[in-house]
């Protein structure tokens, strides 16, 4: 009997150790699942808020899929990660990146059905909305979760706006807002419609409504701030840009916006400091040119003509199509005694301004003529000539979506492929053009060396 106690104690200890081992295994399996579920919920919330940096940050914390994992559960997680990265890229119109992610997800074994749905939404979003509208409608009728339905409505609305079919976009958004009256996205996209119509007061109301429904909605806040600045509501704009900068300290649009507010308010030193901060970040050519122009103008007002000319020359170099930068550079060169240089810059600026005015007129006309391929072909021709190749080709494709035999559109593509040295494609479209002239008053296409990109940027004949 004296030995029973140690044996029982040892038995209980072994049982407890065994139970602990089982619990550890269960925790490892279920704990990972709970973490995955929590991560997925956080990512979906970030996507719903249009908080792309947060979504990408959360997805970036996941393990990469190169080399592909061999464990089935890890492959499933890697496929889901690539799929979500593709969704985030698609929503930001980074279509090539989205396609790479969808390809990777498919190779890792994700359902082709989900991927093909995203590809269909991508086509709608890029302006091919009339070609895929019925199929998206059938997908909605088949049912699915609210997240997918929101994706469909947003892709359709954005696609209609891209294709300048504003009444269709408005109907889509009205239906969506009736279904989800507390969702901020319909208000946001209605604001984008009003922006296209150049009705800032109505756009302000819609962006403010979207922000009221979701105070974390960054895109709505920065759109609101920009419109407030444009309509001289400087205090409101400064407050909203400041909130944007607090939320995303690395966003150059918020930095430049706040600098513009401070400049308007007369705080030149603070504005100058922010412009320099922005120039130290990754800016687009247009953003960098805008900051350099403001710094150049301040230098001119301070009488430092040499520094102003240097800054404005940089502005022209990073964005050669910026008419304001060229006109201000012309003024600086004239003050420095370089009349020939000033004249040259004014002439170039006037040529760009003429095309920009024509572009503004025909895009405005396109708002009221959703089925006019002539206007879309002319927009495409101007954009391609000015170096906005992807955007220009998109407009030409919209024209061909309305009328596949539209001769001027095929002429634009023939000229484009000729400039690139793609003889077979050029001949194909030239035959379809049937002798039609290039659309619009700017008849001469750009030289091949002036057109960036390659045949990969264009549609397949």
TITOR-614945 format. One record per residue (C-alpha): residue in one letter; x negated, z, y negated. Coordinates in nm, 3 decimals, m for minus. Layout:
N
- A,X,Z,Y
...
! end
This chain:
461
- X,0.000,0.000,0.000
- X,m0.293,0.065,m0.229
- X,m0.388,m0.306,m0.211
- X,m0.039,m0.437,m0.297
- X,m0.073,m0.372,m0.665
- X,m0.381,m0.590,m0.723
- X,m0.235,m0.868,m0.505
- X,0.095,m0.864,m0.700
- X,m0.089,m0.858,m1.030
- X,m0.307,m1.149,m0.924
- X,0.003,m1.339,m0.807
- X,0.183,m1.287,m1.134
- X,m0.130,m1.391,m1.320
- X,m0.154,m1.712,m1.114
- X,0.215,m1.784,m1.177
- X,0.169,m1.732,m1.550
- X,m0.136,m1.958,m1.555
- X,0.060,m2.224,m1.368
- X,0.354,m2.198,m1.606
- X,0.118,m2.222,m1.902
- X,m0.038,m2.537,m1.756
- X,0.308,m2.692,m1.711
- X,0.404,m2.598,m2.067
- X,0.085,m2.753,m2.201
- X,0.160,m3.078,m2.018
- X,0.519,m3.078,m2.146
- X,0.401,m2.999,m2.498
- X,0.149,m3.282,m2.483
- X,0.417,m3.531,m2.380
- X,0.711,m3.408,m2.585
- X,0.501,m3.294,m2.879
- X,0.359,m3.645,m2.914
- X,0.711,m3.786,m2.898
- X,0.830,m3.544,m3.164
- X,0.533,m3.638,m3.386
- X,0.601,m4.008,m3.332
- X,0.967,m3.957,m3.421
- X,0.875,m3.761,m3.733
- X,0.622,m4.026,m3.838
- X,0.875,m4.304,m3.779
- X,1.138,m4.120,m3.986
- X,0.887,m4.077,m4.271
- X,0.790,m4.445,m4.257
- X,1.155,m4.559,m4.254
- X,1.226,m4.330,m4.551
- X,0.934,m4.479,m4.743
- X,1.057,m4.833,m4.668
- X,1.410,m4.740,m4.778
- X,1.265,m4.609,m5.106
- X,1.055,m4.927,m5.152
- X,0.756,m4.691,m5.154
- X,0.516,m4.947,m5.009
- X,0.191,m4.754,m5.070
- X,0.329,m4.451,m4.885
- X,0.461,m4.665,m4.598
- X,0.126,m4.841,m4.565
- X,m0.058,m4.509,m4.587
- X,0.153,m4.362,m4.306
- X,0.108,m4.674,m4.094
- X,m0.263,m4.685,m4.170
- X,m0.300,m4.337,m4.021
- X,m0.191,m4.477,m3.684
- X,m0.458,m4.595,m3.439
- X,m0.552,m4.965,m3.471
- X,m0.457,m5.208,m3.194
- X,m0.796,m5.381,m3.167
- X,m0.896,m5.378,m2.887
- X,m0.543,m5.367,m2.744
- X,m0.466,m5.037,m2.567
- X,m0.419,m5.049,m2.191
- X,m0.186,m4.749,m2.158
- X,0.178,m4.864,m2.173
- X,0.285,m4.590,m2.412
- X,m0.007,m4.662,m2.645
- X,0.071,m5.036,m2.634
- X,0.431,m4.963,m2.729
- X,0.319,m4.746,m3.022
- X,0.067,m5.010,m3.136
- X,0.333,m5.283,m3.114
- X,0.574,m5.073,m3.321
- X,0.302,m5.010,m3.579
- X,0.230,m5.384,m3.614
- X,0.602,m5.456,m3.640
- X,0.650,m5.201,m3.918
- X,0.342,m5.329,m4.100
- X,0.498,m5.675,m4.080
- X,0.826,m5.546,m4.221
- X,0.647,m5.380,m4.512
- X,0.443,m5.695,m4.583
- X,0.754,m5.915,m4.563
- X,0.946,m5.695,m4.803
- X,0.659,m5.737,m5.052
- X,0.660,m6.117,m5.003
- X,0.319,m6.113,m4.834
- X,0.449,m6.361,m4.579
- X,0.121,m6.475,m4.418
- X,0.020,m6.114,m4.357
- X,0.365,m6.037,m4.219
- X,0.339,m6.327,m3.974
- X,0.002,m6.202,m3.847
- X,0.152,m5.858,m3.785
- X,0.455,m6.003,m3.606
- X,0.225,m6.215,m3.385
- X,0.023,m5.904,m3.297
- X,0.340,m5.706,m3.219
- X,0.464,m5.986,m2.993
- X,0.132,m5.998,m2.805
- X,0.154,m5.622,m2.752
- X,0.493,m5.665,m2.587
- X,0.748,m5.594,m2.860
- X,1.091,m5.752,m2.819
- X,1.095,m6.113,m2.941
- X,1.452,m6.055,m3.057
- X,1.345,m5.803,m3.322
- X,1.053,m6.017,m3.436
- X,1.260,m6.336,m3.459
- X,1.516,m6.150,m3.669
- X,1.243,m6.055,m3.917
- X,1.119,m6.414,m3.925
- X,1.471,m6.530,m4.002
- X,1.497,m6.279,m4.287
- X,1.160,m6.401,m4.414
- X,1.295,m6.756,m4.433
- X,1.596,m6.635,m4.629
- X,1.382,m6.427,m4.861
- X,1.149,m6.719,m4.938
- X,1.436,m6.939,m5.057
- X,1.552,m7.114,m4.737
- X,1.864,m6.904,m4.756
- X,2.114,m7.187,m4.717
- X,1.953,m7.290,m4.388
- X,1.974,m6.944,m4.232
- X,2.271,m6.779,m4.405
- X,2.517,m6.847,m4.122
- X,2.278,m6.720,m3.854
- X,2.216,m6.398,m4.048
- X,2.592,m6.360,m4.082
- X,2.627,m6.387,m3.705
- X,2.357,m6.123,m3.657
- X,2.546,m5.888,m3.888
- X,2.869,m5.954,m3.699
- X,2.696,m5.863,m3.371
- X,2.638,m5.513,m3.506
- X,2.329,m5.301,m3.535
- X,2.204,m5.003,m3.727
- X,2.241,m4.960,m4.102
- X,1.870,m5.018,m4.160
- X,1.889,m5.368,m4.015
- X,2.209,m5.444,m4.208
- X,2.035,m5.338,m4.532
- X,1.742,m5.565,m4.445
- X,1.986,m5.855,m4.401
- X,2.171,m5.796,m4.728
- X,1.849,m5.758,m4.924
- X,1.691,m6.071,m4.774
- X,2.006,m6.272,m4.850
- X,2.031,m6.139,m5.206
- X,1.664,m6.201,m5.277
- X,1.684,m6.544,m5.118
- X,1.983,m6.644,m5.332
- X,1.800,m6.522,m5.644
- X,1.483,m6.710,m5.543
- X,1.691,m7.026,m5.490
- X,1.864,m6.971,m5.827
- X,2.203,m6.935,m5.658
- X,2.312,m6.643,m5.872
- X,2.689,m6.647,m5.796
- X,2.609,m6.626,m5.423
- X,2.365,m6.342,m5.489
- X,2.626,m6.157,m5.695
- X,2.889,m6.189,m5.420
- X,2.642,m6.063,m5.161
- X,2.551,m5.762,m5.376
- X,2.914,m5.681,m5.459
- X,2.997,m5.672,m5.088
- X,2.691,m5.458,m5.017
- X,2.769,m5.208,m5.294
- X,3.128,m5.174,m5.168
- X,2.994,m5.093,m4.822
- X,2.724,m4.854,m4.949
- X,2.820,m4.734,m5.299
- X,2.537,m4.476,m5.297
- X,2.266,m4.726,m5.208
- X,2.046,m4.807,m5.513
- X,1.932,m5.148,m5.390
- X,2.242,m5.350,m5.494
- X,2.206,m5.217,m5.850
- X,1.835,m5.300,m5.846
- X,1.894,m5.660,m5.741
- X,2.177,m5.699,m5.991
- X,1.919,m5.597,m6.250
- X,1.692,m5.874,m6.122
- X,1.976,m6.126,m6.166
- X,2.026,m6.014,m6.528
- X,1.651,m6.045,m6.583
- X,1.669,m6.410,m6.472
- X,1.957,m6.465,m6.712
- X,1.747,m6.298,m6.987
- X,2.014,m6.035,m7.055
- X,1.797,m5.724,m7.098
- X,2.077,m5.484,m7.194
- X,2.266,m5.548,m6.869
- X,1.942,m5.543,m6.669
- X,1.855,m5.204,m6.820
- X,2.192,m5.064,m6.712
- X,2.146,m5.179,m6.352
- X,1.789,m5.050,m6.319
- X,1.895,m4.718,m6.473
- X,2.182,m4.696,m6.221
- X,1.944,m4.764,m5.932
- X,1.706,m4.494,m6.056
- X,1.992,m4.246,m6.096
- X,2.094,m4.306,m5.734
- X,1.736,m4.258,m5.614
- X,1.496,m4.089,m5.859
- X,1.205,m4.178,m5.626
- X,1.275,m4.553,m5.659
- X,0.946,m4.664,m5.813
- X,1.028,m5.035,m5.850
- X,1.344,m4.953,m6.047
- X,1.157,m4.711,m6.274
- X,0.877,m4.952,m6.363
- X,1.123,m5.239,m6.420
- X,1.321,m5.009,m6.647
- X,1.006,m4.909,m6.836
- X,0.903,m5.271,m6.894
- X,1.245,m5.362,m7.031
- X,1.245,m5.054,m7.254
- X,0.910,m5.164,m7.394
- X,1.038,m5.520,m7.447
- X,1.344,m5.388,m7.632
- X,1.139,m5.150,m7.851
- X,1.259,m4.830,m7.682
- X,0.904,m4.704,m7.698
- X,0.963,m4.334,m7.630
- X,1.172,m4.405,m7.320
- X,0.924,m4.664,m7.197
- X,0.631,m4.427,m7.250
- X,0.808,m4.154,m7.054
- X,0.890,m4.382,m6.762
- X,0.544,m4.542,m6.750
- X,0.396,m4.192,m6.756
- X,0.613,m4.093,m6.460
- X,0.505,m4.409,m6.277
- X,0.140,m4.328,m6.340
- X,0.190,m3.972,m6.214
- X,0.352,m4.110,m5.900
- X,0.095,m4.388,m5.844
- X,m0.223,m4.321,m6.045
- X,m0.386,m4.642,m5.917
- X,m0.109,m4.881,m6.023
- X,m0.256,m5.107,m6.295
- X,0.092,m5.216,m6.409
- X,0.176,m4.855,m6.499
- X,m0.163,m4.805,m6.668
- X,m0.129,m5.121,m6.878
- X,0.236,m5.043,m6.956
- X,0.150,m4.697,m7.085
- X,m0.139,m4.845,m7.286
- X,0.102,m5.097,m7.443
- X,0.332,m4.810,m7.542
- X,0.048,m4.612,m7.701
- X,m0.067,m4.923,m7.886
- X,0.283,m4.977,m8.027
- X,0.294,m4.609,m8.125
- X,m0.035,m4.644,m8.315
- X,m0.255,m4.437,m8.082
- X,m0.530,m4.700,m8.063
- X,m0.800,m4.478,m7.913
- X,m0.581,m4.369,m7.620
- X,m0.458,m4.726,m7.567
- X,m0.814,m4.862,m7.567
- X,m0.920,m4.602,m7.311
- X,m0.633,m4.694,m7.077
- X,m0.702,m5.068,m7.106
- X,m1.062,m5.004,m7.003
- X,m0.938,m4.786,m6.715
- X,m0.713,m5.070,m6.601
- X,m0.994,m5.326,m6.618
- X,m1.194,m5.113,m6.376
- X,m0.922,m5.159,m6.110
- X,m0.808,m5.456,m5.901
- X,m0.604,m5.662,m6.149
- X,m0.437,m6.000,m6.129
- X,m0.570,m6.263,m6.368
- X,m0.263,m6.227,m6.588
- X,m0.295,m5.847,m6.604
- X,m0.667,m5.859,m6.682
- X,m0.612,m6.123,m6.950
- X,m0.338,m5.913,m7.111
- X,m0.562,m5.607,m7.134
- X,m0.854,m5.812,m7.270
- X,m0.631,m5.977,m7.530
- X,m0.517,m5.639,m7.664
- X,m0.877,m5.515,m7.678
- X,m0.976,m5.838,m7.851
- X,m0.700,m5.804,m8.108
- X,m0.807,m5.446,m8.183
- X,m1.165,m5.566,m8.231
- X,m1.043,m5.837,m8.470
- X,m0.843,m5.585,m8.672
- X,m1.154,m5.368,m8.693
- X,m1.355,m5.666,m8.823
- X,m1.578,m5.702,m8.516
- X,m1.536,m6.078,m8.478
- X,m1.823,m6.122,m8.230
- X,m1.687,m5.862,m7.991
- X,m1.335,m6.000,m8.031
- X,m1.451,m6.353,m7.943
- X,m1.635,m6.222,m7.636
- X,m1.331,m6.027,m7.513
- X,m1.093,m6.317,m7.576
- X,m1.329,m6.560,m7.400
- X,m1.315,m6.329,m7.098
- X,m0.934,m6.329,m7.121
- X,m0.929,m6.711,m7.113
- X,m1.174,m6.716,m6.822
- X,m0.962,m6.489,m6.600
- X,m0.632,m6.658,m6.691
- X,m0.696,m7.011,m6.822
- X,m0.322,m7.078,m6.871
- X,m0.264,m6.786,m7.108
- X,m0.160,m6.946,m7.437
- X,m0.177,m6.624,m7.639
- X,m0.538,m6.562,m7.533
- X,m0.639,m6.916,m7.630
- X,m0.464,m6.903,m7.967
- X,m0.623,m6.569,m8.050
- X,m0.961,m6.699,m7.936
- X,m0.910,m6.998,m8.167
- X,m0.853,m6.756,m8.455
- X,m1.166,m6.557,m8.370
- X,m1.377,m6.874,m8.340
- X,m1.247,m7.000,m8.673
- X,m1.344,m6.671,m8.839
- X,m1.687,m6.705,m8.678
- X,m1.726,m7.056,m8.825
- X,m1.675,m7.253,m8.503
- X,m1.406,m7.497,m8.619
- X,m1.461,m7.740,m8.332
- X,m1.421,m7.466,m8.070
- X,m1.113,m7.332,m8.247
- X,m0.951,m7.677,m8.253
- X,m1.022,m7.730,m7.883
- X,m0.864,m7.396,m7.788
- X,m0.554,m7.467,m8.001
- X,m0.507,m7.810,m7.842
- X,m0.532,m7.669,m7.489
- X,m0.296,m7.384,m7.579
- X,m0.043,m7.629,m7.722
- X,m0.050,m7.840,m7.404
- X,0.010,m7.533,m7.189
- X,0.282,m7.411,m7.425
- X,0.462,m7.747,m7.404
- X,0.477,m7.726,m7.026
- X,0.582,m7.361,m7.038
- X,0.865,m7.443,m7.278
- X,0.982,m7.724,m7.051
- X,0.958,m7.492,m6.751
- X,1.171,m7.231,m6.931
- X,1.436,m7.491,m7.016
- X,1.471,m7.637,m6.667
- X,1.465,m7.303,m6.485
- X,1.739,m7.185,m6.721
- X,1.936,m7.504,m6.649
- X,1.886,m7.444,m6.275
- X,2.081,m7.118,m6.305
- X,2.398,m7.316,m6.370
- X,2.316,m7.599,m6.129
- X,2.247,m7.444,m5.788
- X,2.278,m7.781,m5.609
- X,2.061,m7.992,m5.839
- X,1.744,m8.110,m5.658
- X,1.607,m8.295,m5.964
- X,1.551,m7.976,m6.162
- X,1.386,m7.803,m5.867
- X,1.154,m8.095,m5.799
- X,1.045,m8.099,m6.162
- X,0.979,m7.724,m6.161
- X,0.774,m7.770,m5.845
- X,0.572,m8.054,m5.996
- X,0.485,m7.852,m6.307
- X,0.391,m7.542,m6.109
- X,0.168,m7.737,m5.870
- X,m0.004,m7.912,m6.161
- X,m0.066,m7.575,m6.327
- X,m0.224,m7.431,m6.013
- X,0.072,m7.225,m5.887
- X,0.069,m7.421,m5.563
- X,0.261,m7.187,m5.331
- X,0.537,m7.136,m5.588
- X,0.553,m7.507,m5.668
- X,0.580,m7.608,m5.303
- X,0.856,m7.353,m5.259
- X,1.057,m7.520,m5.538
- X,1.002,m7.863,m5.384
- X,1.116,m7.731,m5.046
- X,1.431,m7.593,m5.212
- X,1.499,m7.939,m5.355
- X,1.457,m8.093,m5.010
- X,1.681,m7.822,m4.866
- X,1.956,m7.950,m5.096
- X,1.878,m8.317,m5.027
- X,1.628,m8.392,m4.747
- X,1.599,m8.752,m4.874
- X,1.532,m8.657,m5.236
- X,1.284,m8.925,m5.338
- X,1.120,m8.751,m5.639
- X,1.045,m8.444,m5.423
- X,0.870,m8.660,m5.166
- X,0.675,m8.822,m5.451
- X,0.553,m8.478,m5.563
- X,0.439,m8.402,m5.207
- X,0.275,m8.745,m5.176
- X,0.074,m8.680,m5.493
- X,m0.014,m8.330,m5.376
- X,m0.147,m8.443,m5.038
- X,m0.326,m8.740,m5.196
- X,m0.511,m8.499,m5.426
- X,m0.611,m8.292,m5.122
- X,m0.733,m8.597,m4.930
- X,m0.463,m8.558,m4.663
- X,m0.400,m8.931,m4.624
- X,m0.157,m8.920,m4.331
- X,0.070,m8.664,m4.492
- X,0.048,m8.840,m4.828
- X,0.150,m9.172,m4.669
- X,0.442,m9.005,m4.488
- X,0.587,m8.864,m4.810
- X,0.506,m9.175,m5.013
- X,0.714,m9.381,m4.771
- X,1.002,m9.134,m4.806
- X,0.969,m9.142,m5.187
- X,1.067,m9.514,m5.180
- X,0.890,m9.587,m5.508
- X,1.048,m9.299,m5.702
- X,0.851,m9.186,m6.008
- X,0.715,m8.838,m6.044
- X,0.989,m8.611,m6.189
- X,0.976,m8.494,m6.550
- X,0.785,m8.602,m6.860
- X,0.443,m8.488,m6.732
- X,0.376,m8.784,m6.509
- X,0.008,m8.752,m6.422
- X,m0.073,m8.521,m6.130
- X,m0.383,m8.306,m6.141
- X,m0.710,m8.424,m5.991
- X,m0.795,m8.310,m5.639
- X,m1.073,m8.080,m5.756
- X,m0.828,m7.896,m5.981
- X,m0.577,m7.812,m5.708
- X,m0.668,m7.493,m5.521
- X,m0.575,m7.432,m5.159
- X,m0.540,m7.683,m4.882
- X,m0.298,m7.859,m4.654
- X,m0.214,m7.525,m4.496
- X,m0.024,m7.437,m4.816
- X,0.219,m7.723,m4.781
- X,0.517,m7.800,m4.562
- X,0.467,m7.986,m4.238
- X,0.612,m8.338,m4.264
! end
